[in-house]
Amino acid sequence: MQSFDVIVLGGGIAGVSTARHLQQRGKNVALVDVRDPGQETSYGNAGIIEASFVLPFGFPAPRRFKDILLDKDASARVDLVFLPRMLKWLLDFYIQSNAENRSKNGVFMRPLVQDAVAEHQALMKGNDAEKYFCKTGRVKIHRSKASFDGDAFERETLTKLGVPFEVLDPSEFAKIEPNIKPIFYKALKLSSSARVTDPGAVVAGYAQGFIAAGGTFIKGDAATLTQSGGKWEVAGAQAKDVVVALGPWASNLLKPMGYNFPIGLKRGYHQHFKGAAMNHAIVDADIGYVMGGCTKGIRITTGAEFAAQNAPKNPVQISRVLPHARELLDIGEPSEAEAWLGCRPCTTDSLPIVGRAQHHDGLWFNIGHGHSGFTIGPATGKLLAQMMTGEALFTSDAPYRPDRF
C-alpha cells in the first residue's frame, strides 16, 4: 500500500487540475482513474475556455417544448421513458432558469470564469497542452432579428458586468471568419474567450505536467474506495484526504455514502468532419449546437439529451443539425465512423460543488461542473487546493459549498 497526502479520484479536467494545484502547494498526490486522463467528458466538449460566461444555460424556451417532447428538436432531446426520473430535477432547473436566478448564479460563477484563460495557461506551462491553445474564442450566430432581439438579456448582462463583446454583421464577420456563409443576421463575438483544438489532449498534457513534477497516476476503480483507521484506501493507495472529482460518475459513489446532490446528467454528442478551416468556435443560437476547428476536423457538438447514463447511443441530434451546419460552412464528410457520446453533470443552479463533505472526515468534492467544466476546472481545482491547505481563498467558497443543498 502506497501512502500519499491526498488521493484525487477522476482524471478529467477537475481532477487533474486539483491534483496539480495540490502538488504545487507541497502535497504528495495520487491521481486515480480507470482510464488515462482526459478520455471521458473532458475529451468530448466543444473546447471553449468561456471567460465571457455571464448567464448559465437556461431551461428551453417554451416555443421549443412541443418539438422537444415530440423528439423533433435539435437543441434538446428527452427519452420519455426516462422523463419521470428527471421531473424533480427539471422542475428545480426551471425555477433556477428565471431571469433573477440566472443573473444571480451568473454573478456567482464570474470569479471562476473571469480569469479562466490565465488559469489554463498557467497549467499549460512546460507540457504539450500549449500547442492546442488558440486566442480566438466563441462567437454566437443569430439567424434572425427575432433571435437576436430575444437574446438582449445576455448582452445587457455582459454590459452590466463589463465583459467585452462586439456585435458584427455578416460582412464584418467575414473579415475574421471568411469561410462562414453570410446567411445570418448578427454575430456576437465574445472577445475574452479562448479555445483549444483538442480538449482531451490538453487535459492529458496537464496530467503529463503533474507526473513530470513527481505526481503519481494510478489506474484503478473509484468504486473500491474504503475508509479505515482514519485513512482512505483505493487502488493500492492510501491517504488521509480524498477528493471526489468523478464528473458524471460522482453520484454513483456518493449516493450510497449519503450524499444525494441534485446533479442531472445531460448527455451530449460530437462528431468530426473534413471541412473548411475555422478560426472560432461558433454557437448556432437558433438551432442549438456548436462547431469549431479541432485537430481531427470540424467538431460539431450537440445540445442536451436527457436519458439514462447507460442508455444506448441515439445520435439523432447530430443528424438534425448537419443540414443547418452545412448552410453555414462546407463541413465536408465525416472523418470518423460514428459520433462520440458523453455526459455533462449539471446541478440545478449550474454552479459546481466544491468543498468539504459534511459527514466524512477527509472527504472533499469538486463536482457538478455542468456545461462549464472545461472552462472552470482549473479554477475550482485551485480553490479546493487552497481550502485543503489553509491558504487564503481567491474568492469566497460560499456559492459552491456542498451544504447549500
C-alpha positions in Angstrom: 0.0 0.0 0.0 1.5 3.4 -1.1 0.9 6.3 1.2 0.0 9.8 0.0 -1.2 13.1 1.4 -4.2 13.2 -0.9 -5.8 10.9 -3.4 -7.8 12.6 -6.2 -10.4 10.4 -7.9 -11.0 11.3 -11.5 -8.7 12.1 -14.4 -10.8 14.8 -16.1 -10.2 18.5 -16.1 -11.4 19.0 -12.5 -9.5 16.1 -11.1 -6.2 16.8 -12.9 -6.4 20.5 -12.1 -7.0 19.7 -8.4 -4.1 17.2 -8.3 -1.7 19.7 -10.0 -2.7 22.6 -7.6 -2.3 20.4 -4.5 1.1 19.3 -5.8 2.1 22.9 -6.3 1.3 23.5 -2.6 3.6 20.8 -1.5 1.2 17.8 -1.3 2.2 14.3 -2.3 -0.8 13.4 -4.6 -2.1 10.2 -6.3 -4.4 10.7 -9.2 -6.7 7.7 -9.8 -8.9 6.8 -12.8 -9.9 3.7 -14.6 -8.8 5.3 -17.9 -6.0 7.6 -18.9 -6.5 11.3 -18.1 -8.7 13.3 -20.5 -10.6 10.4 -22.0 -14.2 11.0 -20.9 -16.3 14.1 -20.5 -13.2 16.4 -20.8 -12.5 14.8 -24.1 -15.8 15.4 -25.7 -16.6 19.1 -25.0 -16.5 22.0 -27.5 -13.1 23.1 -26.3 -14.1 26.6 -25.3 -12.5 28.4 -22.4 -15.5 30.6 -21.8 -14.2 33.6 -19.9 -17.2 35.6 -21.2 -19.7 33.5 -19.3 -22.3 35.6 -17.6 -25.6 33.6 -17.7 -25.9 29.9 -17.0 -27.7 27.7 -19.6 -31.4 28.1 -19.0 -34.5 25.9 -19.4 -35.5 25.6 -23.1 -37.7 28.4 -24.5 -41.5 27.5 -24.4 -41.7 27.6 -28.2 -39.4 24.5 -28.2 -41.4 22.4 -25.7 -43.7 20.7 -28.3 -40.9 19.8 -30.7 -38.7 18.5 -27.8 -41.5 16.3 -26.4 -42.2 15.0 -30.0 -38.5 14.3 -30.5 -38.1 16.8 -33.3 -35.8 19.4 -31.8 -32.1 19.7 -32.4 -31.1 21.6 -29.3 -32.6 19.1 -26.7 -34.0 15.6 -26.6 -35.9 13.7 -23.9 -36.2 10.0 -23.5 -39.8 9.8 -22.4 -39.2 6.6 -20.6 -36.5 8.3 -18.5 -38.5 11.6 -18.0 -40.3 10.6 -14.8 -36.9 10.1 -13.1 -35.9 13.6 -14.2 -39.1 15.6 -13.2 -37.9 16.8 -9.8 -34.6 17.9 -11.2 -36.2 19.6 -14.3 -38.6 21.5 -12.0 -35.8 22.8 -9.9 -33.8 23.7 -13.0 -36.8 25.5 -14.4 -37.1 27.6 -11.2 -33.3 28.4 -11.4 -33.8 29.5 -15.1 -35.8 32.6 -14.4 -34.1 35.9 -15.1 -33.4 36.7 -11.4 -31.8 33.4 -10.6 -29.8 33.2 -13.8 -28.4 36.6 -13.1 -27.6 35.7 -9.5 -25.9 32.4 -10.5 -24.1 34.1 -13.3 -22.6 36.6 -10.8 -21.6 33.7 -8.5 -19.9 32.0 -11.5 -17.9 35.0 -12.5 -14.9 34.5 -10.1 -14.4 31.1 -11.6 -14.6 32.2 -15.3 -13.2 35.7 -15.5 -9.6 34.5 -15.3 -10.2 31.1 -16.9 -7.8 31.7 -19.8 -5.0 32.7 -17.5 -5.7 29.7 -15.2 -5.4 27.3 -18.2 -2.3 29.0 -19.5 -0.7 28.5 -16.1 -1.3 24.8 -16.3 0.0 24.6 -19.9 3.5 25.7 -18.9 6.1 23.0 -19.5 3.9 20.4 -21.2 2.3 19.6 -24.6 -1.0 21.3 -24.0 0.1 24.8 -25.1 0.3 23.8 -28.8 -3.5 23.3 -28.8 -4.3 26.8 -27.5 -6.0 29.4 -29.6 -6.7 33.0 -28.5 -9.8 33.2 -30.6 -12.8 32.0 -28.7 -16.6 31.9 -29.1 -19.0 33.6 -31.5 -22.8 33.3 -31.2 -24.6 33.4 -34.6 -28.2 34.7 -34.7 -30.0 33.8 -37.9 -32.8 36.3 -37.5 -33.6 39.6 -35.9 -36.2 37.9 -33.6 -33.5 35.6 -32.3 -31.0 38.5 -31.8 -33.6 40.6 -30.0 -34.6 37.6 -27.9 -31.1 37.4 -26.5 -30.9 41.0 -25.4 -30.8 40.0 -21.8 -27.4 38.4 -22.3 -26.0 41.5 -23.9 -27.4 43.7 -21.2 -25.7 41.4 -18.6 -22.4 41.5 -20.4 -22.5 45.3 -20.4 -23.5 45.5 -16.8 -20.6 43.2 -15.7 -18.1 44.9 -18.0 -17.5 41.9 -20.2 -16.3 42.9 -23.6 -18.2 41.9 -26.8 -18.8 43.0 -30.3 -21.9 42.8 -32.5 -20.9 42.1 -36.1 -23.0 42.0 -39.3 -22.2 39.3 -41.8 -19.8 41.4 -43.9 -17.8 42.4 -40.8 -17.7 38.9 -39.5 -16.4 37.7 -42.9 -13.2 39.5 -42.3 -12.3 37.3 -39.3 -14.2 34.1 -40.4 -14.2 34.1 -44.3 -15.4 30.5 -44.8 -18.7 31.1 -42.9 -21.5 31.9 -45.3 -23.4 35.2 -44.7 -26.8 33.7 -44.1 -27.3 35.0 -40.6 -28.5 38.3 -39.1 -25.9 39.2 -36.5 -22.8 37.6 -34.8 -21.9 38.2 -31.2 -18.2 37.9 -30.7 -17.1 37.3 -27.1 -13.6 38.6 -27.1 -12.5 37.4 -23.6 -12.9 33.8 -24.5 -10.3 31.4 -26.0 -10.4 27.8 -27.2 -8.3 24.6 -27.7 -8.2 22.3 -30.7 -8.1 19.1 -28.7 -9.6 19.3 -25.1 -8.7 15.7 -24.3 -5.1 16.2 -25.3 -5.0 19.4 -23.2 -6.1 17.5 -20.1 -3.6 14.8 -20.8 -0.9 17.5 -21.1 -1.8 18.8 -17.7 -1.6 15.3 -16.3 1.8 15.0 -18.0 2.9 18.1 -16.2 1.7 16.6 -12.9 3.5 13.4 -13.4 6.7 15.1 -14.6 6.7 17.1 -11.3 6.6 13.9 -9.2 2.9 13.1 -9.1 1.6 9.6 -9.3 -1.1 8.3 -11.7 -2.8 5.0 -10.8 -5.3 3.1 -12.9 -8.0 2.0 -10.6 -11.7 1.9 -9.9 -13.0 4.7 -7.6 -15.9 2.4 -6.6 -13.5 0.3 -4.5 -12.9 3.3 -2.2 -13.0 2.5 1.5 -12.2 4.3 4.8 -10.4 2.5 7.6 -8.5 3.8 10.7 -8.7 7.4 9.5 -7.3 6.6 6.1 -9.0 6.4 2.7 -7.9 3.5 0.5 -8.3 2.8 -3.2 -6.3 1.0 -5.9 -3.3 0.3 -3.6 -3.1 3.8 -2.4 -4.0 5.3 1.0 -4.3 8.9 2.2 -5.9 11.0 5.0 -7.7 13.1 2.4 -9.5 12.1 -0.8 -11.1 14.3 -3.4 -14.0 13.1 -5.5 -13.8 14.7 -9.0 -15.6 12.0 -10.9 -17.8 14.1 -13.1 -20.9 12.2 -14.2 -19.9 9.2 -12.1 -19.7 11.1 -8.8 -23.3 10.2 -7.7 -22.7 6.5 -8.2 -20.0 6.7 -5.5 -21.6 9.3 -3.2 -25.3 8.3 -3.0 -24.5 5.1 -1.0 -22.5 7.3 1.3 -25.5 9.6 2.0 -24.8 12.5 -0.4 -27.7 12.9 -2.8 -26.8 16.1 -4.6 -29.2 17.4 -7.4 -26.9 16.5 -10.3 -28.7 15.8 -13.5 -26.9 14.2 -16.5 -27.2 16.0 -19.8 -25.8 13.6 -22.4 -24.1 15.1 -25.5 -22.6 14.0 -28.8 -19.9 15.2 -31.1 -18.6 14.2 -34.5 -15.7 15.5 -36.7 -16.0 16.4 -40.3 -13.4 17.1 -43.1 -14.5 20.7 -43.6 -13.1 24.1 -44.4 -11.0 25.9 -41.8 -12.5 27.9 -38.9 -10.9 30.5 -36.6 -13.6 30.5 -33.8 -16.0 28.2 -32.0 -19.4 29.1 -33.4 -22.7 28.7 -31.4 -25.7 28.5 -33.7 -28.2 30.0 -31.3 -31.3 29.3 -33.3 -30.6 25.6 -33.9 -28.7 24.7 -30.7 -25.2 23.3 -31.4 -21.6 24.4 -31.5 -19.0 23.8 -34.2 -15.3 24.6 -34.3 -12.0 23.6 -35.8 -10.2 20.8 -34.0 -7.1 18.6 -34.7 -9.5 15.9 -36.1 -11.5 18.3 -38.2 -14.6 20.4 -37.7 -16.1 19.2 -34.4 -19.9 19.5 -34.1 -21.1 19.3 -30.6 -24.8 18.9 -29.7 -27.1 20.3 -27.0 -28.6 18.2 -24.2 -30.1 14.7 -24.3 -32.0 13.7 -21.2 -31.6 9.9 -21.0 -30.2 7.3 -18.6 -26.4 7.4 -18.4 -26.1 3.9 -19.8 -28.8 4.1 -22.4 -27.8 3.1 -25.9 -26.5 5.8 -28.2 -29.0 7.8 -30.3 -27.1 10.5 -32.1 -30.2 11.8 -33.9 -29.3 15.4 -32.7 -26.1 15.2 -34.9 -28.1 14.3 -38.0 -30.6 17.1 -37.2 -28.0 19.9 -37.0 -26.0 18.8 -40.0 -28.2 20.5 -42.7 -28.0 23.7 -40.7 -24.2 23.4 -40.2 -23.8 22.9 -44.0 -25.8 26.1 -44.6 -23.1 28.0 -42.7 -19.9 26.1 -43.7 -18.7 23.5 -46.1 -18.1 20.9 -43.4 -17.4 18.0 -45.8 -17.8 14.4 -45.0 -17.4 12.7 -41.5 -13.8 11.9 -40.6 -14.9 9.2 -38.1 -17.4 6.4 -38.4 -19.8 7.4 -35.5 -20.5 10.2 -33.0 -18.9 10.2 -29.6 -21.2 10.2 -26.5 -20.5 11.7 -23.1 -22.4 13.1 -20.1 -22.4 16.6 -18.5 -23.0 16.5 -14.7 -25.3 19.6 -14.1 -26.5 21.0 -10.8 -29.9 22.7 -10.8 -28.3 26.1 -10.1 -25.5 25.5 -12.7 -22.8 26.1 -10.0 -20.2 23.5 -9.1 -20.0 21.7 -5.8 -16.6 22.5 -4.2 -15.6 21.9 -0.6 -15.5 19.6 2.4 -18.0 16.8 2.9 -20.4 17.2 5.9 -20.4 13.6 7.2 -17.0 12.1 6.5 -13.6 13.3 7.7 -11.1 13.8 4.9 -13.6 13.7 2.1 -13.7 16.6 -0.4 -15.8 17.4 -3.5 -15.0 19.0 -6.9 -18.0 18.0 -8.9 -21.1 19.2 -10.8 -19.5 21.5 -13.3 -22.2 21.1 -16.0 -21.6 22.8 -19.3 -18.7 24.8 -17.9 -16.3 22.1 -16.7 -13.5 22.6 -19.2 -13.6 26.4 -18.5 -13.7 26.3 -14.7 -11.9 23.1 -13.9 -8.5 24.8 -13.3 -10.2 27.5 -11.1 -12.2 25.0 -9.0 -9.1 22.9 -8.6 -7.2 25.9 -7.4 -10.0 26.9 -5.0 -10.2 23.4 -3.5 -6.5 23.2 -3.1 -6.5 26.5 -1.2 -9.2 25.2 1.1 -7.4 22.0 1.8 -4.0 23.7 2.6 -5.4 26.6 4.6 -4.3 29.1 2.0 -6.2 32.4 1.5 -9.0 31.8 -1.0 -9.0 33.8 -4.2 -12.8 34.0 -3.9 -15.5 33.1 -1.4 -16.4 29.5 -1.4 -20.0 30.2 -0.2 -21.8 29.8 -3.6 -20.2 26.4 -4.2 -20.4 24.7 -0.8 -21.9 21.2 -0.7 -24.2 22.2 2.2 -26.1 24.7 0.1 -28.4 21.8 -0.9 
